[in-house]
Amino acid sequence: MTDENEDSREQGVEFGSLADELEDEEYPIDKAALLERYGDRELELEGNTTTLRTVLESQGETTYESADDVRRSVIGMVSDEAIGRQNYSDRGGSTESEEGTEESV
């Protein structure tokens, strides 16, 4: 059995069950129809929540060709809100103290 949210987080945005609903939607769909159906659905960002309407409302009139198209638009519109702490990486690399001790080769 898989967790329903296992594949619904992309680039810091948790789509939850909306991800499956977007996959089941018929495309193309314009922004007005998309927001009428799903605008009040919540998206989780790093330590915050927002609605699909809030994220996409400032985007101009557009027609989405697929669920991937909707997800890409959301990810592009949330920008820094979804990444958590800015200028911070937990993927390794050097720290300030290590940077001072590195030698040129």
C-alpha positions in Angstrom: 0.0 0.0 0.0 1.4 3.4 -0.9 0.9 6.7 0.8 -1.5 8.9 -1.1 0.8 11.9 -0.8 3.9 10.0 -1.7 4.1 11.5 -5.2 2.2 14.7 -4.6 5.1 16.9 -3.5 6.9 18.7 -6.2 9.6 21.3 -5.7 8.4 22.2 -2.2 4.7 22.2 -3.1 2.4 19.5 -1.6 -0.5 19.0 -3.9 -2.1 16.3 -1.8 -5.2 14.7 -3.3 -5.5 17.6 -5.8 -2.7 15.9 -7.8 -4.9 12.9 -8.5 -7.9 15.1 -9.3 -5.8 17.2 -11.8 -4.7 14.0 -13.5 -8.4 12.9 -13.9 -9.5 16.3 -15.3 -10.3 16.8 -19.0 -7.9 19.1 -20.8 -7.5 21.6 -22.2 -9.1 23.7 -19.4 -9.0 27.4 -19.0 -7.9 29.1 -15.8 -11.4 30.3 -15.0 -12.9 26.8 -15.2 -9.9 25.3 -13.2 -10.3 27.9 -10.4 -14.1 27.4 -10.4 -13.6 23.7 -9.7 -10.4 23.6 -7.6 -9.7 27.2 -6.5 -10.4 26.7 -2.9 -8.2 23.6 -2.6 -5.2 24.0 -0.3 -1.6 23.6 -1.3 1.0 23.1 1.4 4.3 25.1 1.1 7.2 24.9 3.5 5.5 25.7 6.8 2.6 27.5 5.1 -0.6 26.8 3.2 -2.3 28.7 0.4 -5.1 28.0 -2.1 -4.8 27.2 -5.8 -6.8 30.4 -6.4 -4.3 32.5 -4.5 -1.4 31.1 -6.4 -2.8 31.3 -9.9 -5.1 34.4 -9.7 -2.3 36.8 -10.7 -1.4 34.7 -13.8 -3.0 36.1 -16.9 -5.7 34.3 -18.8 -4.3 30.9 -19.9 -5.4 27.5 -20.9 -3.8 24.4 -19.4 -3.1 21.5 -21.7 -2.4 18.9 -19.0 -2.1 18.3 -15.2 1.7 18.7 -15.7 1.0 22.2 -17.2 -1.1 23.1 -14.1 1.6 21.8 -11.7 4.4 23.7 -13.6 2.4 26.9 -13.4 1.8 26.5 -9.6 5.5 25.8 -9.0 6.5 28.8 -11.1 4.1 31.1 -9.3 4.9 30.1 -5.7 8.7 30.6 -6.2 10.4 31.4 -2.9 7.3 30.5 -0.7 7.9 26.8 -1.4 11.6 26.5 -0.7 11.7 27.0 3.0 14.8 28.8 4.3 16.3 30.8 1.6 20.1 30.5 0.8 20.2 27.3 2.8 21.0 23.9 1.6 20.9 20.7 3.5 22.5 18.8 0.6 26.0 19.0 1.9 28.8 21.3 0.7 31.1 23.4 2.8 30.3 25.5 5.8 31.8 28.9 6.6 34.4 27.3 8.9 35.4 24.8 6.2 35.6 27.5 3.5 38.2 29.4 5.5 40.5 26.3 5.7 40.3 25.2 2.1 43.5 25.5 0.1 43.9 26.4 -3.6 45.3 23.6 -5.7 
